[in-house]
Amino acid sequence: GQQVMQIPQYQHVQEGEDFTTYCNSSTTLSNIQWYKQRPGGHPVFLIQLVKSGEVKKQKRLTFQFGEAKKNSSLHITATQTTDVGTYFCAEPRGKLIFGQGTELSVKP
Amino acid sequence: DSGVTQTPKHLITATGQRVTLRCSPRSGDLSVYWYQQSLDQGLQFLIQYYNGEERAKGNILERFSAQQFPDLHSELNLSSLELGDSALYFCASSAGFGANVLTFGAGSRLTVL
């Protein structure tokens, strides 16, 4: 089964509102990856976090890796309709194990 | 275009049948991964090959099998199909055999009637 828990499963926001999805693992991670899957599309790599407490930004997206390297978050500031999709975190365990994903819908 | 090619894009078949899904990895990538994504489900890891050899196995049913050929393309064989096998099957590739960054193909959507 899945090793990494991701919440929430769904998030509906008004355009311009912020959005956050969280991933939690029961064990310490060597790194964590984030992917985005647009509706009808395939997962696309966004970023990889490696260091404890690491924070990385991509325009309106902010990715954080917890100090204990057991959790991570993705925060989107001022969502736009182009942000719609499912966001997955992925944990390396020899192979890449994906969280259940958070499906984001944005109402214009 | 991600560089990972999957065929066919869509496939409709009946229960009890057998199908083969094909994947060509991105140029230079030696690892191929297969994932299953059912409706409202996440990405379930099935199996990984690296340079022709099986490297890791996930929740892959005994009715399913895969292989990676010398030219590095891979095939996922699904037999004795059941309704519950209807899903999107993704192939992904990476350069190494560890849990590297994956490049996904567009997927093959299988519908079992």
Backbone of each chain as ProteinMPNN parsed JSONL, in Angstrom:
{"seq_chain_A": "GQQVMQIPQYQHVQEGEDFTTYCNSSTTLSNIQWYKQRPGGHPVFLIQLVKSGEVKKQKRLTFQFGEAKKNSSLHITATQTTDVGTYFCAEPRGKLIFGQGTELSVKP", "coords_chain_A": {"N_chain_A": [[0.822, -1.2, 0.0], [0.21, 2.385, 0.002], [2.833, 4.488, 1.121], [3.1, 7.088, 1.81], [1.119, 9.634, 3.116], [-1.309, 11.823, 1.899], [-2.941, 14.908, 2.101], [-5.391, 17.541, 1.617], [-7.826, 15.324, 0.008], [-9.39, 16.453, -1.917], [-9.749, 19.816, -3.074], [-11.488, 22.731, -3.323], [-11.372, 25.881, -4.628], [-11.805, 29.452, -4.792], [-10.874, 31.458, -7.517], [-7.855, 33.141, -7.031], [-7.675, 32.67, -4.345], [-5.638, 31.065, -1.81], [-3.882, 27.884, -1.761], [-3.102, 24.779, -0.258], [-1.379, 21.713, -0.009], [-0.602, 18.726, 1.745], [1.916, 16.386, 2.677], [2.651, 13.442, 4.445], [4.924, 11.253, 5.944], [5.627, 8.076, 7.435], [8.17, 7.49, 7.949], [11.603, 8.657, 7.873], [12.566, 10.564, 5.114], [14.659, 10.334, 2.227], [14.494, 12.071, 0.17], [11.943, 14.085, -1.388], [9.542, 14.212, -3.949], [7.563, 16.254, -6.147], [4.728, 16.21, -8.241], [2.608, 17.223, -10.97], [-0.56, 16.645, -12.314], [-2.434, 17.406, -14.97], [-5.958, 17.66, -15.778], [-6.946, 14.879, -17.654], [-4.376, 14.492, -18.452], [-0.872, 13.573, -18.072], [1.283, 12.745, -15.291], [3.562, 15.3, -14.365], [6.797, 16.216, -13.593], [7.557, 18.422, -10.946], [9.288, 19.349, -8.826], [12.103, 18.537, -6.715], [12.878, 17.907, -3.36], [15.48, 17.891, -1.039], [17.062, 18.577, 1.199], [16.892, 18.939, 4.789], [14.35, 21.003, 6.07], [14.235, 22.474, 3.78], [13.251, 25.012, 1.482], [11.689, 25.802, -1.474], [10.956, 27.835, -4.288], [8.715, 28.306, -6.995], [7.704, 30.575, -8.949], [4.467, 31.237, -8.159], [4.305, 29.025, -6.568], [5.221, 27.361, -3.615], [7.381, 25.181, -2.095], [7.951, 23.016, 0.617], [10.117, 21.216, 2.785], [10.018, 19.243, 5.611], [11.648, 19.75, 8.812], [12.355, 17.372, 10.06], [12.353, 15.766, 7.927], [10.121, 14.256, 7.302], [7.797, 15.189, 6.386], [6.082, 17.215, 3.964], [5.124, 20.09, 2.059], [3.062, 21.781, -0.341], [2.405, 24.924, -1.45], [0.226, 27.124, -3.001], [0.017, 30.368, -4.043], [-2.521, 32.738, -4.492], [-4.366, 31.395, -6.443], [-4.829, 30.346, -9.863], [-6.828, 29.644, -12.789], [-5.322, 28.034, -14.342], [-3.96, 26.474, -12.594], [-5.386, 24.262, -12.021], [-5.759, 20.783, -11.405], [-4.281, 17.629, -10.396], [-2.207, 17.247, -7.66], [0.627, 15.54, -6.766], [2.622, 14.114, -4.221], [5.697, 12.33, -3.985], [7.433, 9.566, -2.838], [10.638, 8.232, -2.483], [11.329, 4.85, -2.509], [13.242, 2.858, -3.202], [11.751, 2.279, -5.511], [9.556, 4.784, -6.916], [7.078, 5.926, -4.848], [3.842, 7.08, -4.867], [1.807, 9.568, -3.325], [-1.735, 9.805, -2.568], [-2.666, 12.002, -3.854], [-3.826, 15.384, -4.35], [-6.653, 16.818, -5.508], [-7.151, 19.725, -7.189], [-9.527, 22.179, -7.758], [-10.487, 25.152, -9.407], [-12.489, 27.885, -9.139], [-13.541, 30.281, -11.404]], "CA_chain_A": [[0.0, 0.0, 0.0], [0.9, 3.666, -0.051], [3.65, 4.784, 2.272], [3.008, 8.505, 2.119], [-0.248, 10.104, 3.219], [-1.446, 13.16, 1.341], [-4.232, 15.535, 2.379], [-6.684, 16.864, 1.494], [-8.008, 14.595, -1.232], [-9.952, 17.424, -2.852], [-9.791, 21.19, -2.611], [-12.142, 23.628, -4.273], [-11.1, 27.258, -4.211], [-12.154, 30.543, -5.695], [-9.665, 32.011, -8.125], [-7.252, 34.179, -6.203], [-7.439, 32.144, -2.997], [-4.454, 30.226, -1.682], [-4.107, 26.436, -1.702], [-1.979, 24.022, 0.298], [-1.509, 20.275, 0.123], [0.39, 18.237, 2.692], [2.309, 14.983, 2.621], [3.276, 12.962, 5.669], [5.455, 9.901, 5.879], [5.892, 7.473, 8.743], [9.616, 7.331, 8.098], [12.424, 9.741, 7.354], [12.739, 10.457, 3.665], [15.912, 10.848, 1.667], [14.055, 13.239, -0.589], [10.553, 13.984, -1.793], [9.291, 14.84, -5.238], [6.198, 16.705, -6.408], [4.292, 16.118, -9.631], [1.288, 17.759, -11.261], [-1.256, 15.98, -13.407], [-3.577, 18.174, -15.438], [-7.078, 16.785, -16.17], [-6.727, 14.215, -18.929], [-2.954, 14.472, -18.795], [-0.003, 12.659, -17.354], [2.051, 13.452, -14.255], [4.741, 16.034, -14.803], [7.667, 16.539, -12.463], [7.66, 19.833, -10.572], [10.458, 19.696, -8.027], [12.604, 17.571, -5.745], [13.435, 18.502, -2.153], [16.459, 16.955, -0.491], [17.627, 18.982, 2.484], [16.011, 19.202, 5.914], [13.926, 22.389, 6.172], [14.404, 23.155, 2.493], [12.132, 25.743, 0.895], [11.957, 26.193, -2.856], [9.84, 28.542, -4.902], [8.576, 28.385, -8.445], [6.677, 31.606, -9.152], [3.49, 31.27, -7.065], [4.344, 27.752, -5.845], [6.253, 27.24, -2.592], [7.54, 23.803, -1.636], [8.726, 22.925, 1.856], [10.477, 19.9, 3.317], [10.078, 19.407, 7.048], [12.952, 19.646, 9.485], [12.61, 15.952, 10.327], [12.282, 15.082, 6.617], [9.014, 13.294, 7.301], [6.621, 15.8, 5.798], [6.33, 18.218, 2.942], [3.915, 20.805, 1.652], [3.064, 22.61, -1.554], [1.496, 26.05, -1.259], [0.049, 27.975, -4.179], [-0.509, 31.685, -3.698], [-3.405, 33.367, -5.485], [-4.576, 30.387, -7.489], [-5.381, 30.71, -11.163], [-7.494, 28.487, -13.394], [-4.282, 27.164, -14.908], [-3.428, 25.615, -11.529], [-6.258, 23.097, -11.881], [-5.129, 19.494, -11.635], [-3.997, 16.852, -9.195], [-0.822, 17.39, -7.217], [1.099, 14.348, -6.073], [3.97, 13.993, -3.698], [6.217, 10.997, -4.265], [8.466, 9.175, -1.879], [11.492, 7.194, -3.043], [11.538, 3.641, -1.688], [13.772, 1.994, -4.254], [10.947, 2.83, -6.604], [8.87, 5.993, -6.477], [5.725, 5.668, -4.359], [3.084, 8.311, -4.923], [0.679, 9.803, -2.456], [-3.028, 9.687, -3.238], [-2.885, 13.198, -4.641], [-4.839, 16.374, -3.995], [-7.255, 17.366, -6.723], [-7.477, 21.136, -7.032], [-10.384, 22.834, -8.744], [-10.473, 26.595, -9.205], [-13.675, 28.521, -9.708], [-13.152, 31.622, -11.875]], "C_chain_A": [[0.852, 1.243, 0.0], [1.668, 3.904, 1.236], [3.478, 6.224, 2.706], [1.54, 8.936, 2.062], [-0.322, 11.541, 2.728], [-2.852, 13.681, 1.622], [-4.22, 16.991, 1.953], [-6.769, 16.099, 0.179], [-8.533, 15.52, -2.322], [-9.902, 18.81, -2.225], [-10.411, 22.041, -3.707], [-11.913, 25.045, -3.793], [-11.632, 28.223, -5.254], [-10.845, 31.069, -6.283], [-9.147, 33.182, -7.275], [-6.997, 33.739, -4.766], [-6.161, 31.295, -3.003], [-4.852, 28.759, -1.532], [-2.87, 25.772, -1.111], [-2.328, 22.545, 0.343], [-0.336, 19.762, 0.947], [0.671, 16.753, 2.476], [3.011, 14.612, 3.914], [3.714, 11.523, 5.507], [5.712, 9.384, 7.282], [7.384, 7.327, 8.996], [10.353, 8.535, 7.524], [12.719, 9.507, 5.876], [14.104, 10.97, 3.236], [15.625, 12.099, 0.834], [12.568, 13.07, -0.878], [10.383, 14.745, -3.104], [7.822, 15.249, -5.336], [5.928, 16.672, -7.904], [2.913, 16.758, -9.763], [0.699, 17.007, -12.452], [-2.479, 16.82, -13.785], [-4.705, 17.208, -15.799], [-6.852, 16.207, -17.556], [-5.278, 14.082, -19.326], [-2.175, 13.447, -18.003], [0.781, 13.445, -16.306], [3.303, 14.095, -14.833], [5.524, 16.462, -13.565], [7.705, 18.04, -12.23], [8.983, 20.14, -9.895], [10.87, 18.522, -7.152], [13.223, 18.334, -4.581], [14.32, 17.465, -1.479], [16.882, 17.301, 0.941], [16.547, 19.228, 3.536], [15.663, 20.687, 5.963], [13.976, 23.168, 4.867], [13.111, 23.824, 2.038], [12.529, 26.149, -0.513], [10.717, 26.856, -3.438], [9.912, 28.447, -6.424], [7.403, 29.329, -8.679], [5.707, 31.605, -7.973], [3.472, 29.984, -6.235], [5.507, 27.751, -4.858], [6.239, 25.823, -2.049], [8.395, 23.812, -0.379], [8.969, 21.468, 2.217], [10.677, 20.072, 4.8], [11.466, 19.207, 7.628], [13.334, 18.193, 9.733], [12.591, 15.118, 9.051], [11.235, 13.984, 6.624], [7.755, 13.901, 6.687], [7.033, 16.879, 4.815], [5.013, 18.905, 2.594], [4.159, 21.563, 0.359], [2.005, 23.682, -1.353], [1.433, 26.855, -2.554], [-0.605, 29.278, -3.734], [-1.363, 32.209, -4.842], [-3.635, 32.461, -6.686], [-5.177, 30.994, -8.755], [-6.006, 29.459, -11.772], [-6.481, 27.528, -14.01], [-3.661, 26.234, -13.87], [-4.25, 24.345, -11.345], [-5.512, 21.814, -12.207], [-4.97, 18.747, -10.33], [-2.518, 16.929, -8.897], [-0.444, 16.172, -6.373], [2.465, 14.6, -5.437], [4.402, 12.549, -3.946], [7.432, 10.737, -3.403], [9.319, 8.079, -2.496], [11.674, 6.036, -2.054], [12.093, 2.569, -2.619], [13.066, 2.361, -5.541], [10.209, 4.04, -6.044], [7.43, 5.656, -6.094], [4.991, 6.996, -4.249], [2.023, 8.362, -3.834], [-0.603, 9.724, -3.26], [-3.359, 10.911, -4.087], [-3.947, 14.101, -4.054], [-5.349, 16.98, -5.284], [-7.711, 18.794, -6.45], [-8.403, 21.601, -8.151], [-10.461, 24.314, -8.391], [-11.67, 27.202, -9.918], [-13.312, 29.939, -10.146], [-14.069, 32.7, -11.318]], "O_chain_A": [[2.08, 1.163, -0.001], [1.198, 3.557, 2.319], [3.696, 6.543, 3.875], [0.823, 8.648, 1.104], [0.504, 12.376, 3.098], [-3.836, 12.975, 1.405], [-3.161, 17.618, 1.925], [-5.883, 16.215, -0.667], [-8.173, 15.393, -3.492], [-9.999, 18.961, -1.007], [-9.941, 22.076, -4.845], [-12.237, 25.368, -2.65], [-11.871, 27.874, -6.41], [-9.824, 31.11, -5.595], [-9.897, 34.069, -6.869], [-6.203, 34.353, -4.053], [-5.677, 30.872, -4.052], [-5.999, 28.437, -1.22], [-1.739, 26.149, -1.42], [-3.447, 22.175, 0.696], [0.775, 20.285, 0.864], [-0.221, 15.976, 2.138], [3.852, 15.356, 4.419], [2.972, 10.682, 4.999], [5.982, 10.156, 8.202], [7.809, 7.071, 10.123], [9.78, 9.33, 6.779], [13.072, 8.405, 5.456], [14.634, 11.92, 3.81], [16.412, 13.045, 0.805], [12.006, 12.003, -0.628], [11.005, 15.784, -3.326], [6.955, 14.661, -4.689], [6.77, 17.048, -8.718], [2.15, 16.826, -8.799], [1.371, 16.768, -13.456], [-3.434, 16.927, -13.016], [-4.436, 16.045, -16.098], [-6.599, 16.938, -18.513], [-4.975, 13.609, -20.422], [-2.744, 12.572, -17.35], [0.927, 14.662, -16.416], [4.0, 13.518, -15.668], [4.96, 17.005, -12.614], [7.861, 18.829, -13.162], [9.713, 21.044, -10.301], [10.072, 17.624, -6.886], [13.988, 19.278, -4.777], [13.947, 16.297, -1.365], [17.037, 16.417, 1.782], [15.44, 19.665, 3.222], [16.55, 21.538, 5.905], [13.78, 24.383, 4.854], [12.022, 23.271, 2.19], [13.575, 26.763, -0.722], [9.586, 26.487, -3.123], [10.978, 28.499, -7.039], [6.244, 28.918, -8.613], [6.114, 31.952, -6.865], [2.691, 29.876, -5.29], [6.634, 28.095, -5.213], [5.206, 25.329, -1.597], [9.412, 24.501, -0.3], [8.125, 20.604, 1.979], [11.427, 20.953, 5.222], [12.336, 18.583, 7.02], [14.505, 17.828, 9.626], [12.79, 13.904, 9.094], [11.425, 12.92, 6.033], [6.759, 13.204, 6.491], [8.158, 17.379, 4.829], [3.932, 18.358, 2.812], [5.284, 21.93, 0.018], [0.838, 23.371, -1.113], [2.462, 27.217, -3.125], [-1.669, 29.265, -3.115], [-0.979, 32.133, -6.009], [-3.163, 32.728, -7.791], [-5.908, 31.984, -8.728], [-5.741, 28.345, -11.321], [-6.764, 26.341, -14.175], [-2.922, 25.314, -14.22], [-3.854, 23.451, -10.596], [-4.733, 21.758, -13.159], [-5.463, 19.177, -9.288], [-1.681, 16.704, -9.771], [-1.117, 15.833, -5.399], [3.343, 15.218, -6.039], [3.565, 11.659, -4.096], [8.324, 11.574, -3.265], [8.779, 7.088, -2.987], [12.115, 6.229, -0.921], [11.49, 1.511, -2.799], [13.701, 2.71, -6.536], [10.236, 4.288, -4.838], [6.66, 5.162, -6.917], [5.474, 7.927, -3.606], [1.426, 7.348, -3.47], [-0.572, 9.594, -4.483], [-4.241, 10.853, -4.945], [-4.853, 13.649, -3.354], [-4.595, 17.575, -6.053], [-8.553, 19.035, -5.585], [-8.103, 21.439, -9.334], [-10.496, 24.681, -7.217], [-11.84, 27.053, -11.128], [-12.823, 30.722, -9.332], [-13.885, 33.88, -11.612]]}, "seq_chain_B": "DSGVTQTPKHLITATGQRVTLRCSPRSGDLSVYWYQQSLDQGLQFLIQYYNGEERAKGNILERFSAQQFPDLHSELNLSSLELGDSALYFCASSAGFGANVLTFGAGSRLTVL", "coords_chain_B": {"N_chain_B": [[5.347, 16.965, -25.779], [6.704, 14.381, -24.038], [8.749, 12.655, -24.553], [8.563, 10.056, -23.864], [7.017, 7.337, -25.198], [3.878, 5.88, -25.59], [1.858, 3.184, -26.589], [-1.163, 1.325, -27.252], [-3.086, 4.429, -27.349], [-5.696, 4.308, -26.559], [-7.755, 1.561, -25.641], [-10.146, -0.863, -26.055], [-11.646, -3.693, -24.791], [-12.769, -7.074, -24.133], [-13.9, -8.896, -21.214], [-11.757, -11.456, -19.982], [-10.009, -11.419, -22.079], [-6.735, -10.758, -23.559], [-4.21, -8.273, -23.486], [-1.622, -6.166, -24.822], [0.466, -3.619, -23.787], [2.546, -1.024, -24.904], [5.733, 0.577, -24.503], [8.06, 3.108, -25.152], [11.004, 4.29, -23.894], [12.313, 7.545, -22.887], [14.931, 8.923, -24.851], [18.08, 7.685, -24.019], [17.385, 7.019, -21.43], [17.436, 4.362, -19.093], [15.828, 3.025, -17.362], [12.549, 1.741, -16.933], [9.275, 2.233, -15.824], [6.141, 1.005, -14.71], [2.901, 2.125, -14.06], [-0.351, 2.02, -12.585], [-3.407, 3.685, -12.876], [-6.407, 3.998, -11.537], [-9.907, 4.99, -11.647], [-10.39, 7.773, -9.629], [-8.297, 6.951, -8.118], [-4.951, 6.882, -6.922], [-1.592, 6.791, -8.168], [-0.586, 3.684, -8.755], [2.173, 1.74, -8.22], [3.502, -0.667, -10.389], [5.655, -2.222, -11.655], [9.224, -2.245, -12.256], [11.83, -1.926, -14.611], [15.287, -2.139, -15.346], [17.601, -1.555, -17.69], [16.922, -3.91, -19.026], [16.539, -5.749, -17.01], [14.469, -6.929, -14.342], [13.771, -4.783, -11.674], [12.299, -3.84, -9.502], [9.278, -4.661, -7.828], [5.842, -4.062, -7.556], [2.471, -3.807, -6.556], [1.611, -5.827, -8.465], [-0.531, -7.836, -10.32], [-0.757, -11.429, -10.685], [-1.718, -12.083, -13.133], [-0.711, -10.217, -14.733], [2.148, -9.272, -16.593], [5.463, -8.235, -17.448], [8.101, -6.976, -19.559], [11.389, -5.895, -20.511], [13.011, -5.025, -23.39], [16.036, -5.627, -25.408], [16.384, -3.257, -26.901], [15.459, -1.445, -25.165], [12.771, -0.766, -25.059], [9.587, -1.4, -23.536], [7.109, -3.798, -22.596], [3.864, -4.307, -21.325], [1.966, -6.891, -20.317], [-1.339, -7.865, -20.07], [-3.521, -10.203, -18.891], [-6.383, -12.468, -19.007], [-8.449, -10.609, -18.553], [-10.296, -8.492, -16.342], [-13.238, -6.658, -15.304], [-12.43, -4.816, -13.428], [-9.884, -4.184, -14.164], [-9.898, -2.091, -15.808], [-8.475, 0.931, -16.501], [-6.087, 3.647, -16.396], [-2.979, 3.217, -17.757], [0.227, 4.005, -17.058], [3.436, 4.557, -18.369], [6.718, 5.248, -17.35], [9.947, 6.779, -17.502], [13.421, 6.801, -16.506], [16.798, 7.93, -16.006], [18.557, 6.479, -14.306], [18.55, 3.639, -11.969], [17.576, 3.979, -9.464], [15.227, 5.738, -7.338], [14.722, 7.951, -9.219], [14.0, 11.131, -10.818], [11.054, 10.981, -12.63], [9.936, 10.66, -15.987], [6.947, 10.804, -17.554], [4.882, 8.954, -19.847], [2.088, 9.536, -22.098], [0.133, 7.772, -21.446], [-1.917, 4.77, -21.524], [-5.195, 4.12, -22.077], [-7.22, 1.73, -20.822], [-10.134, -0.027, -21.363], [-12.286, -2.378, -20.125], [-14.867, -4.388, -21.07]], "CA_chain_B": [[5.859, 15.609, -25.96], [7.658, 14.118, -22.951], [9.814, 11.786, -25.037], [8.176, 8.686, -23.561], [5.943, 7.008, -26.134], [3.055, 4.743, -25.207], [0.811, 2.769, -27.52], [-2.03, 2.313, -27.889], [-3.602, 5.461, -26.442], [-6.966, 3.795, -26.048], [-7.972, 0.161, -25.956], [-11.384, -1.405, -25.501], [-11.648, -5.126, -24.984], [-13.761, -7.784, -23.33], [-13.368, -9.691, -20.105], [-11.122, -12.695, -20.375], [-9.05, -11.212, -23.159], [-5.355, -10.399, -23.223], [-3.733, -7.121, -24.251], [-0.223, -5.773, -24.609], [0.738, -2.187, -23.837], [3.933, -0.825, -25.289], [6.339, 1.836, -24.045], [9.436, 3.429, -25.529], [11.464, 5.31, -22.944], [13.003, 8.713, -23.41], [16.257, 8.585, -25.336], [19.117, 7.715, -22.998], [16.905, 6.462, -20.157], [17.577, 2.906, -19.035], [14.78, 2.471, -16.494], [11.148, 1.887, -17.303], [8.357, 1.954, -14.73], [4.728, 0.933, -15.07], [1.968, 2.513, -13.014], [-1.77, 1.906, -12.891], [-4.22, 4.727, -12.252], [-7.836, 3.748, -11.7], [-10.749, 6.154, -11.389], [-10.299, 8.263, -8.254], [-7.173, 6.323, -7.426], [-3.647, 7.45, -7.166], [-0.711, 6.067, -9.066], [-0.128, 2.455, -8.123], [3.369, 1.206, -8.867], [3.389, -2.074, -10.779], [6.927, -2.902, -11.855], [10.306, -1.446, -12.823], [12.936, -2.595, -15.285], [16.467, -1.326, -15.607], [18.506, -2.133, -18.687], [16.5, -5.256, -19.383], [16.315, -6.616, -15.851], [13.474, -6.49, -13.371], [14.444, -4.164, -10.526], [11.392, -3.694, -8.362], [7.926, -5.109, -8.108], [4.847, -3.498, -6.651], [1.248, -4.579, -6.447], [1.261, -6.316, -9.791], [-1.251, -9.101, -10.271], [-0.108, -12.541, -11.384], [-2.231, -12.075, -14.5], [0.04, -9.189, -15.457], [3.585, -9.496, -16.696], [6.127, -7.195, -18.23], [9.488, -7.215, -19.889], [12.095, -4.822, -21.198], [13.76, -5.64, -24.49], [17.384, -5.059, -25.59], [16.354, -1.872, -27.383], [14.97, -0.743, -23.976], [11.327, -0.586, -24.982], [8.982, -2.328, -22.586], [5.732, -4.196, -22.834], [3.092, -4.768, -20.175], [0.957, -7.831, -20.778], [-2.445, -8.036, -19.132], [-4.286, -11.344, -19.389], [-7.619, -12.827, -18.287], [-8.883, -9.289, -18.097], [-11.519, -8.328, -15.56], [-13.767, -5.294, -15.368], [-11.647, -3.974, -12.533], [-8.591, -3.83, -14.758], [-10.081, -0.841, -16.553], [-7.654, 1.964, -15.843], [-5.061, 4.303, -17.207], [-1.684, 2.624, -17.473], [1.307, 4.924, -17.415], [4.837, 4.166, -18.396], [7.616, 6.359, -17.068], [11.343, 6.371, -17.625], [14.435, 7.613, -15.849], [18.142, 7.571, -16.45], [19.152, 5.488, -13.428], [17.65, 2.606, -11.459], [17.016, 4.385, -8.177], [13.988, 6.517, -7.462], [15.056, 9.223, -9.832], [12.899, 11.888, -11.392], [10.407, 10.213, -13.685], [9.268, 11.293, -17.117], [5.817, 9.945, -17.871], [4.222, 8.992, -21.135], [0.714, 10.036, -22.087], [-0.728, 6.744, -20.887], [-2.802, 3.937, -22.336], [-6.45, 3.946, -21.347], [-7.797, 0.413, -21.081], [-11.514, -0.236, -20.937], [-12.681, -3.775, -20.217], [-16.338, -4.443, -21.053]], "C_chain_B": [[6.973, 15.35, -24.932], [8.861, 13.314, -23.415], [9.555, 10.327, -24.717], [6.935, 8.382, -24.402], [5.201, 5.765, -25.693], [2.03, 4.462, -26.291], [0.126, 1.51, -26.983], [-2.489, 3.37, -26.886], [-4.891, 4.995, -25.785], [-7.133, 2.358, -26.498], [-9.252, -0.285, -25.271], [-11.412, -2.887, -25.816], [-12.656, -5.771, -24.04], [-13.098, -8.543, -22.188], [-12.821, -11.008, -20.627], [-10.071, -12.558, -21.449], [-7.67, -10.849, -22.618], [-4.938, -9.212, -24.098], [-2.269, -6.865, -23.92], [-0.104, -4.275, -24.796], [2.224, -1.998, -24.062], [4.443, 0.541, -24.855], [7.755, 1.956, -24.584], [9.929, 4.538, -24.618], [12.098, 6.492, -23.656], [14.426, 8.32, -23.798], [17.297, 8.732, -24.224], [18.691, 7.151, -21.652], [16.963, 4.942, -20.196], [16.481, 2.24, -18.203], [13.403, 2.748, -17.051], [10.302, 1.449, -16.12], [6.941, 1.871, -15.306], [3.889, 1.262, -13.843], [0.535, 2.328, -13.521], [-2.511, 3.016, -12.156], [-5.686, 4.436, -12.566], [-8.605, 5.014, -11.346], [-10.662, 6.51, -9.909], [-9.197, 7.593, -7.443], [-5.886, 7.048, -7.756], [-2.869, 6.593, -8.147], [-0.139, 4.858, -8.335], [1.053, 1.889, -8.899], [3.192, -0.276, -9.175], [4.758, -2.753, -10.821], [7.936, -1.947, -12.494], [11.334, -2.351, -13.472], [14.076, -1.615, -15.468], [17.369, -2.102, -16.559], [18.196, -3.606, -18.948], [16.195, -6.17, -18.214], [15.25, -6.035, -14.917], [14.175, -5.981, -12.123], [13.561, -4.074, -9.293], [9.992, -4.097, -8.795], [6.996, -4.496, -7.087], [3.646, -4.405, -6.587], [0.771, -5.083, -7.802], [0.625, -7.695, -9.683], [-0.491, -10.174, -11.045], [-0.557, -12.628, -12.838], [-1.489, -11.055, -15.368], [1.514, -9.591, -15.503], [4.184, -8.398, -17.566], [7.523, -7.66, -18.602], [10.064, -5.975, -20.556], [13.048, -5.476, -22.178], [15.132, -4.981, -24.648], [17.393, -3.633, -26.116], [15.722, -0.939, -26.353], [13.473, -0.457, -23.984], [10.758, -1.675, -24.068], [7.557, -2.638, -22.993], [5.109, -4.697, -21.536], [1.967, -5.63, -20.724], [-0.089, -8.04, -19.695], [-3.328, -9.15, -19.675], [-5.493, -11.619, -18.493], [-8.26, -11.584, -17.699], [-10.221, -9.319, -17.375], [-11.96, -6.875, -15.659], [-12.912, -4.327, -14.557], [-10.278, -3.588, -13.062], [-8.689, -2.566, -15.597], [-9.377, 0.281, -15.811], [-6.786, 2.643, -16.885], [-3.724, 3.693, -16.794], [-0.6, 3.561, -17.997], [2.643, 4.199, -17.41], [5.646, 5.417, -18.089], [9.042, 5.863, -17.237], [12.245, 7.312, -16.837], [15.799, 7.11, -16.279], [18.71, 6.413, -15.634], [18.145, 4.463, -12.953], [17.101, 2.933, -10.082], [15.743, 5.154, -8.397], [14.311, 7.914, -7.972], [13.812, 9.971, -10.26], [12.355, 11.117, -12.591], [9.812, 11.111, -14.756], [8.188, 10.339, -17.586], [5.407, 10.068, -19.326], [2.782, 9.447, -20.971], [-0.286, 9.015, -21.564], [-1.502, 5.964, -21.931], [-4.061, 3.7, -21.519], [-7.093, 2.637, -21.779], [-9.208, 0.357, -20.526], [-11.878, -1.691, -21.179], [-14.198, -3.848, -20.064], [-16.84, -5.851, -20.76]], "O_chain_B": [[8.022, 15.994, -24.947], [9.889, 13.294, -22.737], [10.244, 9.447, -25.235], [5.931, 9.089, -24.321], [5.807, 4.722, -25.449], [1.415, 5.377, -26.839], [0.777, 0.702, -26.32], [-2.289, 3.202, -25.683], [-5.138, 5.256, -24.608], [-6.712, 1.98, -27.591], [-9.422, -0.108, -24.065], [-11.225, -3.292, -26.964], [-13.311, -5.091, -23.25], [-11.893, -8.795, -22.203], [-13.344, -11.592, -21.576], [-9.317, -13.498, -21.701], [-7.467, -10.664, -21.418], [-5.264, -9.151, -25.283], [-1.758, -7.29, -22.884], [-0.512, -3.726, -25.818], [3.053, -2.709, -23.494], [3.704, 1.526, -24.838], [8.55, 1.021, -24.485], [9.334, 5.615, -24.573], [12.38, 6.448, -24.853], [15.046, 7.482, -23.143], [17.381, 9.773, -23.573], [19.539, 6.836, -20.817], [16.593, 4.314, -21.188], [16.239, 1.04, -18.327], [13.121, 3.829, -17.567], [10.573, 0.426, -15.491], [6.596, 2.572, -16.257], [4.127, 0.756, -12.746], [0.253, 2.461, -14.712], [-2.278, 3.258, -10.972], [-6.143, 4.603, -13.696], [-8.045, 5.976, -10.82], [-10.84, 5.653, -9.044], [-9.184, 7.672, -6.215], [-5.782, 7.741, -8.767], [-3.439, 5.771, -8.864], [0.678, 4.989, -7.423], [0.943, 1.595, -10.09], [2.777, -1.048, -8.311], [4.996, -3.734, -10.116], [7.571, -0.986, -13.17], [11.667, -3.413, -12.944], [13.868, -0.426, -15.71], [17.835, -3.193, -16.233], [19.099, -4.434, -19.072], [15.647, -7.256, -18.404], [15.15, -4.822, -14.732], [15.055, -6.646, -11.576], [14.038, -4.219, -8.168], [9.582, -3.908, -9.94], [7.317, -4.417, -5.901], [3.779, -5.629, -6.567], [-0.348, -4.79, -8.225], [1.164, -8.599, -9.044], [0.307, -9.876, -11.934], [0.15, -13.186, -13.677], [-1.633, -11.045, -16.59], [2.044, -10.176, -14.558], [3.481, -7.727, -18.32], [8.052, -8.613, -18.03], [9.342, -5.131, -21.085], [13.803, -6.38, -21.818], [15.374, -3.908, -24.095], [18.311, -2.871, -25.813], [15.479, 0.232, -26.644], [12.951, 0.055, -22.993], [11.371, -2.722, -23.862], [6.89, -1.838, -23.649], [5.74, -5.411, -20.758], [1.126, -5.165, -21.493], [0.237, -8.352, -18.55], [-3.829, -9.054, -20.795], [-5.61, -11.088, -17.389], [-8.57, -11.522, -16.51], [-11.138, -10.055, -17.738], [-11.191, -5.99, -16.035], [-12.702, -3.179, -14.947], [-9.591, -2.756, -12.47], [-7.674, -2.032, -16.046], [-9.654, 0.542, -14.64], [-6.755, 2.277, -18.059], [-3.388, 3.663, -15.61], [-0.52, 3.863, -19.188], [2.922, 3.353, -16.56], [5.293, 6.515, -18.52], [9.309, 4.667, -17.127], [11.886, 8.452, -16.544], [15.938, 6.022, -16.837], [19.278, 5.476, -16.195], [17.023, 4.407, -13.455], [16.233, 2.216, -9.585], [15.232, 5.217, -9.515], [14.19, 8.909, -7.258], [12.695, 9.486, -10.08], [13.11, 10.664, -13.451], [9.261, 12.174, -14.47], [8.472, 9.204, -17.969], [5.554, 11.117, -19.954], [2.315, 9.707, -19.862], [-1.431, 9.36, -21.271], [-1.715, 6.421, -23.054], [-4.011, 3.153, -20.417], [-7.46, 2.457, -22.94], [-9.439, 0.658, -19.355], [-11.79, -2.182, -22.305], [-14.747, -3.42, -19.048], [-18.049, -6.078, -20.709]]}, "name": "protein", "num_of_chains": 2, "seq": "GQQVMQIPQYQHVQEGEDFTTYCNSSTTLSNIQWYKQRPGGHPVFLIQLVKSGEVKKQKRLTFQFGEAKKNSSLHITATQTTDVGTYFCAEPRGKLIFGQGTELSVKPDSGVTQTPKHLITATGQRVTLRCSPRSGDLSVYWYQQSLDQGLQFLIQYYNGEERAKGNILERFSAQQFPDLHSELNLSSLELGDSALYFCASSAGFGANVLTFGAGSRLTVL"}
